[in-house]
């Protein structure tokens, strides 16, 4: 990305710091106001508003590793991301995200931080025994959602379509029983979400923005909640549905569209709220509309893939629409009906700030600026021009003032470049910096719109630091727009370490 003039850079830095300060102020106000409401009215049902957490300063076995991983990513992350080969970068990002998430989870110890997370009374593993007959359990699933029904489901099972619970039932059936395996599954799969976002950013905005985003996706405060909650797993499935779609619309195999549809269908049966990922998918289709115009069958393949999982569950006897209707009733029967919308509609955004960090707040400011000042294409010439005969490469001969082509220039083009030349479009590596920034900003903006839609719905009052993890992963990519990445990465690391060591987060 090109460097702006010095005075513009300082002005941009001041604006970035202002955005970060505004985000920090939002968090501070949400803490103070939330503390007052909880102390006087007891209607928030969280112990450390706005987070669902308890004040519990502590160290743990994961503390040294967490500090080492954070330091390594801050110091070496940007340079390593800039020079590694692409596939090695993806592998390194996944490995680093795994190390970061595992170390943070183990700050709370093995039992409290990993093995016991998914075995509490509201969690999925408590109902494994009720799925010995899976078809019967699916047919009967909606009969146990509402409180007061016979043997009602615990909160998380009632609050999600059955694919969420079935994931842990299947793990149990193949021998991966207990909270340890379930937690390891959520962390291992959840850590791949950063890879999926990188694949998408590279496909739509080019490789340089993706490389700049990599350290921010790895060193995310969101890792505090990825390890170990089922929502980390949901985030990865949702992210890969978008990544495969981006590969499909940018000229890769059309089969990616089917895979994207399959995963999106699964996402809708993992969490009702993640249907909003259609907004991010729509942004991918808009950004890749040229590929969609050239191959309109991609949309049919996408829709066909997206129909598979819903059709399977419907034939098995689960009605998604009926399940959601009953969930709304269950939600307002519990604390969701008591928690004040007037507080959570803005305090939820403070939770998202803590999940994504102050760097993301500054990155979102730059994303908004990029969209507001996006370049407009020049208008075509209106005066007549003399047509010129086309010049083919074989007709050109260098003049005495021209340089002979280098050996690198004489090499045959790669398959991707040959395709790009044939279709008269630039490759991602040839994209203009302004265009790359706008495309990245557009993708991030779609995730932000999804968050705002979820917020306004009123169906997520509190606990959004966990529930909105799938959207948070895409907001983190805004870090690619920031200069001086090491300073911003340091703020991300410090925030995550403070959250994990001063609070005991629950769900």
Secondary structure, DSSP 8 states (H G I E B T S, - for coil): -----HHHHHHHHHHHHHHHHHHHHHHHHHHHHHHHHHHHT--S--SBTTBSEEE-----TTHHHHHHHHHHHHHHHHHHHHHS-HHHHHHHHHHHHHHHHHHHHHTT-HIIIIITTT-STTSGGGGGGGGSSHHHHHHTGGGGSSTTSTT---HHHHTS-HHHHHHHHHHHHTT--HHHHHHHHHHHHHTTHHHHHHHHHHHHH-HHHHHHHHHHHHS-TTHHHHTT-HHHHHHHHHHHHHHHHHHHHTTS-THHHHHHHHHHHHHHTT-GGGGGHHHHHHHHHHHTHHHHHHTTHHHHHHHHHHHHHHHHHHHHT--HHHHHHHHHHHHHHTGGGTS-HHHHHHHHHHHHHHHH-HHHHHHHHHHHHHHHT---------S---------GGG----TTS----HHHHS---HHHHHHHHTT---GGGS-HHHHHHHHHHHHHHHHHHHHHHHHHTS--S-HHHHTHHHHHHHGGGGGG-SSHHHHHHHHHHHHHHHHHHEEE--
